[in-house]
Amino acid sequence: MIARLRPILRDALPPLRQAALLYGLCALCILIEIVLQAGDRHWLASPRLRQTVYEYAGFWPGLMGPWQPNYPLQPWVMFLSHAVLHGGLLHLIFNMATLFSLGLPVQDRVGQRGLGLLLLASVLSGGLGYGLLTNSPSPMVGASGGLFGLAGGLLAWNYIDRFASARKLWPVLRATLLLVAMNVALWWLMQGHLAWQTHLGGFIGGWLAALLIDPSSRNEREEKQLAGTDPGTSSNDTNPLNG
């Protein structure tokens, strides 16, 4: 079985060096969840390991207000640390699969550096959205703000490409409406235990960040490449962002 899957995975996934950021983030999230799972099963000394980690690294909206942090930098650290924590194996698997499915096309367009910047902006804006919009005192964990930011970035570039080539913009609106419908359905299925505020903040932040990272349409990029005026596609360095 493993032998049969090997060529499929080899064709579906890029080499390590070409997607080091994606593999690194995935490995970090998996490692953390393995440790937390070990704590859940009482294989480690601390019986409250997951709760303790959430207390110190989850996103607590109250820390944007009058709450006292566990350590001085917690109100700032939580904007990043929440994104590498997850609520369990299913949450982790779904998010990591989505990270690769959305991260690879983003990387194809702007390279690993652009992918990193887009993820960073989306995670930060997702946390901000949750902190500003939620009425819940509960912590938020998960990479979904960054993932919705990747989706927002891809849709922003699709909008630019379609607008520049005078193509219909309905597919962009349709995809956005599908994301909204998916959030509504998940919110209902999860009985309100869904951080839709994080998704909204990440999507908006990702859309805006994408326009700053790469404001050009594909046609404009191709014209620059053909004219030899794009410094990112010179003959000496054909893909500087994939290093």
N, C-alpha and C positions, 0 to 999 in steps of 0.2 A: 504493500500500500504506500509506504513512504517513498519507495523507488519510483512509483508512478506519479506521485505528487511533485517530486523533485523538478522535473522539466517544466511543469506548469508554474511552480513558484519562481523558477529561474527566469521564465519569460515574463511573468507578471511583475516581479520586483526588480528594481535596478541594483547594480553593484553597490557595495557598501560605500565606497569612496564618492560615488555620484549622489548619494542621498544620506550622507553622514548625519545631518541634522535630524532627519526624520527617524532614522534608526536609533540615534542617541536619545531623543525624546521618548520614543517608544520603550526603549530599554529601561530608562529611568522610571517611567510610570509603572512598568511591569515589576521592576525590582521593589519599588515601594509597596505595591499591592501584595507581593509575595510575603514581605515582612509583616504587613498588617494582617494577612490571612493566617500567618503563623501565630500571631498574637490572638486572633479570634478563636483559634483551636487550642489555645493554652499551651502551645509548644514553646513559648517564650515566658520569661519570668513575669512580665507585666500583664495582668489580666485585662487592663484597660488601655492597651496600647493604642488601638484605633481612636478611642475617644480622646486620649491625651494628644495624639498627633493632630486630630481635628481642632482641639482647643488651641494649639499653638500655631497651626499652619492653615487651617480653614479660613474662609472669608467670612468674618463676622461683621454684619452691617453696623452693629452697635459701636464698633471701634472707630467708625467715622463720626461718632457723636461723643456722648459723655462717658462711655465705658472705659474702664482702666485696662490697659493691655497687660499680658503676662510678661512681656519684655519690651524695652523702649522702642524698638523698630517694628514691632508686630503690625501696627496699622499700615505700614508701607510694604513689609515683606509679604503680607497676605494677598496683595494684588497679583503676585506671581506664584506663591507657594500653593494656593488653592488649585491651580491648574494641573499639578502633577499628582494630586490626590483623587481617589475615586471612591464611590460608595459600595464597591464590591466587584466581583469578577465580570458579571454581565455588563455593568457600566463601563469597566475598563476595556473589555473586548470590543464593544460597540464603538467607543471613542477612538481606539487605536486603529480599527479598520477604517473609520471615517477620516482619521488623520492622514492615512496613506492615500485614500481615494481622492481626497481634495488637495492634499499637499503636493502630490506628484505633478498635476497640471499647473499648479501655482509655480512650482520650481521650474517647470519647462519654460514658463514665460519670463520669470525674473531671477532665476537662479537661487542658490541656497541662501545667499545674503538677503535677497528680497523676500524670500519665504520667511526667514527669521524675523525680519522687520515687521512683516504683515502679521505673523503670529503674536509678536510682542504687543503690537498696537491693539490687536483684537482681544488678547487676554486682559490687558489693562482696562480697555473700554468695557469689556464684559463685566469685570469686577465693579467698575464704576456704575454701570447700569443697575446691577443688583443692589449696590449700596444706596443708590438714590431712589429706586422705585419700589423696593420690597417693603412690606409692612411686617415681615416675619423677623423674629430675633434669631432664627436658626442659622447655622453656618451653611455656606455653600462650598461644594467641592466639585472638581471635574474640569475637563478641558473644553467643555462645550462652547464657552465664549470664544475661544480661539478657533474652534471648528466653524462656528457660524460666521466668524470673521473671514475665514478662508472662502466660505461660500459667498459672502458679500463681495469679497475682492474679485472672485471669478465672474460674478454677475456684473460688477462694475466694468470690468474689462470687456465683457461680452457686449454690454451696452455701448461702450466707446467704439468697438469694432463695427457693430451694426449701424450705429449712427453715422460713422465716417463713410461707410459704404452704402448708405441710403437703404439699408435693409429694414424689415419690420422689427419693431421693438417688443412685440407681443410675447415672444419666448422669454424675454427677461422678466416681464411682469408676471407671466404664468409661473415661472420658477419661484419667484418671490411669493406669490400667493400660495403655492404648494408648501413652502416653508412655513407660512403662517398657519395653514390648515394642519400641518404636521404638529406644530406646537399646540394648537388647540386640542387636537386628538390626544396627544400625550398628556397634556394637562388634565384632561378628563379621565383618561385611563389611570393616571397616577394619583387621582383624587386631590389635585392641587399641589402635589409635592414635586413641582417642576419649576426650576429657576428660569422662567421665560424672560425675566428681566436681564439675565446674563446673556441669553441668546440675542435679545434685541440690541443690547449695548455692543456685543461683539460684532453683530452684523453691520451696524452703522459704522462702528470704528474701522472694521475691515474694508468696507466700501470706500470710506474717505481715505484711509491709508493707501489703498491700492491706487487711487488717483494721484497720490503724491509719489508713490514708488515708481509707477510707470504710467504717465498720463497720455502716452502715445498709442494710437491704434496700431493694429498689426500692419495695415497698409503703409502707414507712415514709417514704421520700423523697417519694413522691407525696402521701402524707397531709400531710406538712409543707408541701409546695408549695400544696396546696389550702387549708390553714389559714393560709397566709401567714406561717408561722413559720420558714421556712428562709431565713436571711440570704443564702444564695448564689443565691436565685432571686427577688430583689426586682424590682419593675417598672423600677427605674433601672439595674439591672445583671443582665441575664438569664443571662449566661454569663461570669462573671468569670475563669474559669480558661482561657478560650480567647483571651486577649488577645494 
